[in-house]
Amino acid sequence: MKRRFNRFELKYVISVEHARRIMDDLADRAGVDPHGTDGTYRLLSLYYDSPSRECFWAKVEGLKFRRKLRLRIYVPEDITSVKTGIVEIKQRINRTVQKRRLALPLADAEALCDGEFPSCDLDAFDTQVASEVGYLVKAMHFAPACITAYRRRAFVGGEYDPGLRVTFDTDVRYRVHALKVNLDATNHLLLPPDVCIMEVKADERIPDWTTSLLSRHGCRIQRVSKYCAAIARVLEQSQPSSMPMVTLSAMTSFNNVH
């Protein structure tokens, strides 16, 4: 597992049928992710936020520097059997996304996100990341805020594009109850079943052939965050006057896709 990287990330909200056509073209230039079956697997992330939802509002307000903390798992057939959690700090500076993460036994990962230092042995880099997580949890009073879950199919760049990843997320769901990652709990649909979130990620620059492919398929960048869309949906349902309706509409409407 890559533990630290800086990269560019472009996001698109498209129809599942549109995604299939793009994947057909991708197959000629990119390989499938070695994880899962034919590059397909399920992911679940628990996001942490402050009592005033500072991470959510930083996205809404478009701050150029913002950070999120999440605990992620790869979901097996029996979610209660999960043994490992990936703790990740995701930080955006202007257009660049930086990530620092460490994999831990699930109990240690949960304890770290609750502000307790892991009991297992860590190397120097993991110790640094764990210390940063602990600082954020205590300084921002982080607590579990929302879970997102989805099915991902991923493609990876070849020999000449090793930093490229193109991912397609479908069956995107969320919940704001039962906030433990290994519970067999009900998740609510966030996107319509025929809608997909595509992400194009590259370490330095998007390869020319990839930008040509996106242009040929008429893809338009859309700034979307699964976590923020989920929280916006909750606010829309419970406190419709708590934020501008135009912002809610932009974050929760996925009908104008092609």
C-alpha positions in Angstrom: 0.0 0.0 0.0 1.3 3.4 -1.0 1.5 5.5 2.2 2.1 9.0 0.9 1.5 10.8 -2.3 0.6 14.1 -4.0 -1.6 14.0 -7.1 -4.2 15.6 -9.2 -7.8 14.3 -9.0 -10.5 15.1 -11.5 -14.1 14.0 -10.8 -17.0 13.5 -13.1 -20.7 12.5 -12.5 -21.9 10.4 -15.4 -24.4 7.8 -16.2 -23.5 4.1 -15.8 -24.1 3.6 -19.5 -21.6 6.4 -20.3 -19.2 4.8 -17.8 -19.3 1.5 -19.7 -18.4 3.2 -23.0 -15.4 4.9 -21.3 -14.3 1.7 -19.7 -14.4 0.0 -23.1 -12.0 2.6 -24.4 -9.8 2.5 -21.3 -9.3 -1.2 -21.7 -7.1 -0.6 -24.8 -4.6 1.6 -22.8 -4.9 0.8 -19.1 -4.9 -2.4 -17.0 -7.4 -3.4 -14.4 -6.6 -2.9 -10.7 -5.1 -6.1 -9.3 -7.4 -5.9 -6.3 -10.8 -7.5 -6.3 -12.4 -9.4 -9.2 -11.7 -7.8 -12.6 -10.6 -4.7 -10.7 -13.9 -4.5 -8.9 -14.3 -4.3 -5.1 -16.4 -2.6 -2.4 -15.1 0.2 -0.2 -16.5 1.7 3.0 -15.3 4.9 4.6 -16.1 6.4 8.0 -15.5 10.2 8.0 -14.7 12.3 11.0 -15.7 15.9 11.6 -16.0 18.5 14.3 -19.3 19.2 16.1 -19.8 22.2 13.9 -18.9 20.2 10.7 -15.8 22.2 9.9 -14.7 19.8 7.2 -18.1 19.9 5.5 -18.3 23.7 5.5 -14.7 24.1 4.3 -15.8 22.2 1.1 -19.0 24.2 0.8 -17.2 27.5 1.1 -14.5 26.4 -1.4 -11.5 26.9 0.9 -8.2 26.3 -1.0 -6.7 24.4 2.0 -8.8 21.8 3.7 -8.3 18.4 5.4 -10.4 15.3 6.1 -9.9 12.3 8.3 -11.4 9.0 7.4 -11.1 5.3 8.3 -11.5 3.1 5.3 -12.0 -0.7 4.8 -12.2 -3.0 1.9 -15.5 -4.8 2.4 -15.5 -8.6 2.3 -18.6 -10.8 1.9 -18.9 -10.8 5.7 -18.3 -7.2 6.8 -18.1 -8.3 10.5 -14.9 -10.2 9.7 -12.9 -7.1 8.8 -9.5 -7.2 10.6 -7.7 -4.2 9.1 -8.5 -0.5 8.8 -6.7 2.2 6.8 -6.5 5.6 8.5 -6.1 8.4 6.0 -5.6 12.1 6.1 -6.8 13.6 2.9 -5.6 17.2 2.3 -6.2 19.5 -0.6 -4.1 22.5 -1.4 -5.5 24.4 -4.4 -5.7 21.7 -7.1 -3.3 19.2 -5.5 -4.5 16.4 -3.3 -2.1 15.0 -0.7 -2.7 11.8 1.2 -1.0 10.3 4.2 -2.2 6.9 5.4 -1.4 3.9 7.5 -2.9 0.4 7.7 -3.6 -0.9 11.3 -5.4 -3.7 13.0 -9.0 -2.4 13.1 -9.1 -2.0 16.8 -6.0 0.1 16.7 -7.3 2.1 13.7 -10.5 2.9 15.6 -8.6 3.8 18.7 -6.3 6.2 16.8 -9.3 8.0 15.3 -10.6 8.3 18.8 -7.4 10.0 19.9 -5.5 7.1 21.4 -2.0 6.2 20.1 -1.9 2.6 18.6 -0.6 -0.2 20.8 1.1 -1.9 17.8 4.7 -1.3 16.6 5.0 1.5 14.0 7.9 2.6 11.9 9.0 6.2 11.7 6.7 7.3 8.9 3.6 5.6 10.5 4.5 7.1 13.8 4.5 10.6 12.2 1.1 10.0 10.6 -0.4 8.6 13.8 0.8 11.7 15.7 -0.8 14.0 13.1 -4.1 12.1 13.3 -4.0 12.3 17.1 -3.3 16.1 16.9 -6.2 16.6 14.5 -8.6 14.6 16.5 -7.9 16.5 19.7 -7.5 20.0 18.1 -10.6 19.8 16.0 -12.6 17.6 18.4 -13.2 15.1 15.6 -15.9 12.4 16.1 -17.5 9.9 13.7 -19.9 11.8 11.3 -20.9 9.8 8.3 -20.2 6.5 6.5 -20.1 6.2 2.7 -20.1 2.9 0.9 -19.8 2.0 -2.8 -18.7 -0.5 -5.4 -15.5 0.6 -7.3 -14.1 -0.6 -10.6 -10.5 0.7 -11.1 -8.1 0.9 -13.9 -4.3 1.6 -13.6 -1.8 3.1 -16.0 0.7 1.0 -17.8 4.5 1.2 -18.0 4.5 4.8 -19.3 1.7 6.1 -17.0 2.5 4.4 -13.7 0.8 7.1 -11.6 -2.5 7.0 -13.4 -5.7 5.6 -11.9 -9.2 5.9 -13.2 -12.0 4.7 -10.9 -15.8 4.2 -11.4 -17.9 4.2 -8.2 -21.5 2.9 -8.4 -24.2 1.9 -5.8 -23.0 4.9 -3.7 -24.7 4.8 -0.3 -24.4 6.5 3.1 -25.5 6.5 6.7 -25.2 8.7 9.7 -26.2 6.1 12.2 -24.3 2.9 13.4 -21.0 4.7 12.8 -18.7 1.7 13.0 -17.1 0.3 9.9 -17.6 -3.4 10.5 -21.3 -3.3 11.3 -23.8 -5.0 9.0 -26.1 -1.9 9.0 -28.4 -0.4 6.4 -27.1 2.3 4.1 -29.2 4.7 2.2 -28.8 5.3 -1.5 -27.0 8.6 -2.2 -26.9 8.5 -6.0 -29.5 7.1 -8.4 -28.6 3.5 -9.4 -27.9 4.5 -12.9 -25.3 7.2 -11.9 -21.6 6.8 -11.5 -18.8 8.9 -10.1 -15.7 8.7 -12.2 -12.3 9.9 -10.8 -9.1 10.4 -12.9 -6.0 10.5 -10.7 -2.4 11.2 -11.7 0.8 11.8 -9.8 2.2 14.6 -12.0 -0.1 15.3 -15.0 -3.0 13.6 -16.7 -1.6 11.8 -19.8 -2.5 13.3 -23.2 -4.3 10.2 -24.3 -6.5 10.3 -21.2 -7.5 14.0 -21.7 -8.2 13.2 -25.3 -10.4 10.2 -24.2 -12.3 12.4 -21.7 -12.8 15.1 -24.4 -14.0 12.6 -26.9 -16.6 11.3 -24.4 -17.8 14.8 -23.6 -16.8 14.5 -19.9 -17.3 17.7 -17.8 -15.5 18.1 -14.4 -17.9 18.3 -11.4 -16.6 19.0 -7.9 -18.3 16.4 -5.8 -17.5 14.9 -2.4 -19.4 11.8 -1.3 -19.1 12.8 2.4 -20.3 16.4 1.7 -23.1 15.2 -0.5 -24.3 12.8 2.2 -24.2 15.5 4.9 -26.0 18.0 2.6 -28.7 15.4 2.0 -29.1 15.0 5.8 -29.3 18.8 6.3 -31.8 19.1 3.4 -34.0 16.5 5.0 -33.8 17.8 8.6 -32.8 21.5 8.5 -33.7 22.9 5.0 -33.0 26.5 6.1 -29.6 25.8 7.5 -27.7 26.4 4.3 -28.3 28.0 0.9 -30.7 25.9 -1.2 -28.5 26.4 -4.3 -25.6 24.7 -2.5 -27.8 21.9 -1.3 -29.1 21.4 -4.8 -25.7 21.3 -6.3 -24.5 18.7 -3.8 -27.5 16.4 -3.8 -28.8 16.5 -7.4 -27.3 13.9 -9.7 -30.1 14.0 -12.4 -28.4 16.1 -15.0 -25.9 13.5 -16.2 -25.2 12.0 -19.6 
